[in-house]
Amino acid sequence: PLLRKICGALLRATGAKRVYQCAMSETSPHFHLHLVPRGPTVDRADAGFELFKLQAKAKAGEVCPVTDASIAAVCATVKGELEAVPDED
């Protein structure tokens, strides 16, 4: 229920079509989860696992990077929505 709640808030905050989830772990005892929204302007060639290469493409100037202000706005929207909706039991 928590992941569904977070992904729903992220979808609404970004207008994304999908939220990709990628869990990683090596030897340290913790859980690391990336939630990456795929917006409506993301090229189909960058869907799926290719979406995780967009940060490198932005650094190389191949795609337009997301601004810090945009990231802060999405975070504030998601945070506000998560605080407003009670947790499911």
C-alpha positions in Angstrom: 0.0 0.0 0.0 2.8 2.5 0.7 4.5 2.1 -2.6 1.2 2.4 -4.4 0.5 5.6 -2.5 3.9 7.1 -3.3 3.7 6.1 -7.0 0.2 7.5 -7.3 1.3 10.8 -5.9 4.4 10.8 -8.2 2.2 10.1 -11.2 -0.2 13.0 -10.3 2.7 15.4 -9.5 4.6 14.8 -12.8 1.9 13.8 -15.3 3.9 10.7 -16.0 2.5 7.7 -17.8 4.4 5.2 -15.7 6.6 5.1 -12.7 9.5 2.7 -13.0 10.7 1.0 -9.9 14.2 -0.4 -9.5 15.4 -2.0 -6.3 19.1 -2.5 -5.7 21.2 -4.1 -3.0 24.7 -5.4 -2.7 26.2 -6.5 0.6 25.1 -3.8 2.9 21.9 -4.6 4.8 19.5 -1.9 3.5 16.9 -1.5 0.8 17.5 1.0 -2.0 14.6 1.8 -4.3 14.6 4.2 -7.3 11.2 5.6 -8.4 11.6 7.1 -11.9 8.6 8.7 -13.6 8.3 8.4 -17.4 6.7 11.5 -18.6 4.6 12.0 -21.7 7.5 13.7 -23.5 10.0 10.8 -23.0 10.8 9.2 -26.3 9.6 5.6 -26.6 13.2 4.6 -27.3 14.0 5.7 -23.7 11.3 3.5 -22.1 12.0 0.5 -19.9 15.6 0.1 -18.7 16.7 2.8 -21.1 15.0 5.3 -18.9 17.7 4.8 -16.3 20.3 6.1 -18.8 18.6 9.5 -19.2 20.7 11.1 -16.4 23.9 10.2 -18.4 22.3 11.5 -21.6 21.4 14.7 -19.9 25.0 15.2 -18.6 26.2 14.5 -22.2 23.8 17.1 -23.6 21.8 14.6 -25.6 18.6 15.4 -23.8 17.4 18.4 -21.8 18.0 17.9 -18.1 15.3 18.4 -15.5 15.9 21.6 -13.5 16.5 21.7 -9.8 13.4 23.9 -9.5 11.3 21.3 -11.2 12.6 18.6 -9.0 11.9 20.7 -5.9 8.3 21.4 -7.1 7.6 17.7 -7.7 9.0 16.8 -4.3 6.9 19.4 -2.5 3.8 18.3 -4.4 4.4 14.6 -3.6 5.2 15.4 0.1 2.0 17.5 0.5 -0.1 14.8 -1.0 1.4 12.1 1.1 0.9 14.2 4.3 -2.7 14.9 3.3 -3.8 11.3 2.7 -3.9 9.0 5.8 -2.0 5.7 5.7 -3.9 2.6 4.7 -4.0 -0.1 7.4 
